[in-house]
Amino acid sequence: MKRSTDRILTTHMGSLPRPDVLAVEHPLVIAERLERAVRAVGDRERVMAGTDCGFGTIVGDTQVSEDVVWAKLEAMRDGAAIASQRLWR
């Protein structure tokens, strides 16, 4: 695998698509994903959490509600904090 020396890897965090519902991932799941990304990249300075393509995602022909958007962002923030604590011991 070729590794970039000048790029930041942004990982998809915060949501699991389901056929009829949009779930918010637990912060521990997000933290684990970030930690796996760091192991793959080999440099914790080059990995950061990021949202998916946006919050206007349509699931079952309805927009993602504002409450779900904020819950996703909160879970991503909490997961990133957990991963940061583990990675910067």
C-alpha positions as CSV (number, residue, x, y, z in Angstrom):
1,M,0.0,0.0,0.0
2,K,1.4,3.4,-1.0
3,R,1.3,5.9,1.8
4,S,0.9,9.6,1.3
5,T,3.3,11.9,3.1
6,D,1.3,15.1,2.6
7,R,-2.3,14.2,3.0
8,I,-4.7,14.0,5.9
9,L,-7.0,11.0,6.1
10,T,-10.6,11.9,7.0
11,T,-12.7,9.0,8.1
12,H,-16.4,8.6,7.8
13,M,-17.9,8.9,11.3
14,G,-21.3,9.1,12.9
15,S,-23.9,7.3,11.0
16,L,-24.9,3.8,9.9
17,P,-27.3,3.7,7.0
18,R,-30.2,1.3,7.4
19,P,-33.0,0.6,4.9
20,D,-35.6,2.4,7.0
21,V,-33.8,4.3,9.7
22,L,-30.6,6.4,10.1
23,A,-28.8,5.3,13.3
24,V,-26.2,7.3,15.3
25,E,-23.1,5.3,16.1
26,H,-21.9,5.0,19.7
27,P,-18.8,7.2,20.5
28,L,-16.8,4.1,21.4
29,V,-17.4,2.7,17.8
30,I,-16.2,6.0,16.4
31,A,-13.1,6.0,18.6
32,E,-12.3,2.5,17.5
33,R,-12.6,3.5,13.8
34,L,-10.2,6.4,14.4
35,E,-7.7,4.2,16.2
36,R,-7.8,1.7,13.3
37,A,-7.3,4.5,10.8
38,V,-4.2,5.6,12.9
39,R,-2.8,2.1,12.8
40,A,-3.3,1.9,9.0
41,V,-1.8,5.3,8.3
42,G,0.9,5.0,10.9
43,D,0.8,8.6,12.1
44,R,-1.8,10.0,14.6
45,E,-1.2,13.5,13.3
46,R,-2.6,12.7,9.9
47,V,-6.0,11.3,11.0
48,M,-9.1,13.2,11.9
49,A,-12.8,12.5,12.2
50,G,-15.1,13.9,9.6
51,T,-18.8,13.8,8.6
52,D,-20.1,11.8,5.7
53,C,-21.4,13.5,2.5
54,G,-23.8,15.7,4.4
55,F,-26.8,15.9,6.5
56,G,-29.3,16.3,3.7
57,T,-29.2,12.5,3.2
58,I,-32.5,11.1,2.2
59,V,-33.6,7.9,3.8
60,G,-37.1,6.8,3.1
61,D,-37.7,10.1,1.3
62,T,-37.4,12.2,4.4
63,Q,-34.6,14.7,5.3
64,V,-32.4,13.9,8.3
65,S,-33.9,15.8,11.3
66,E,-32.0,18.5,13.1
67,D,-32.0,16.3,16.3
68,V,-30.3,13.5,14.4
69,V,-27.7,15.8,12.9
70,W,-26.8,17.2,16.4
71,A,-26.7,13.7,17.8
72,K,-24.3,12.6,15.1
73,L,-22.0,15.6,15.7
74,E,-22.1,15.0,19.4
75,A,-21.2,11.3,19.0
76,M,-18.3,12.2,16.6
77,R,-17.0,14.8,19.1
78,D,-17.2,12.3,22.0
79,G,-15.6,9.5,19.9
80,A,-12.8,11.7,18.8
81,A,-12.1,12.8,22.4
82,I,-12.0,9.1,23.5
83,A,-9.6,8.2,20.6
84,S,-7.4,11.3,21.4
85,Q,-7.1,10.3,25.1
86,R,-6.0,6.8,24.0
87,L,-3.7,7.9,21.3
88,W,-1.9,10.7,23.2
89,R,-1.3,8.9,26.5
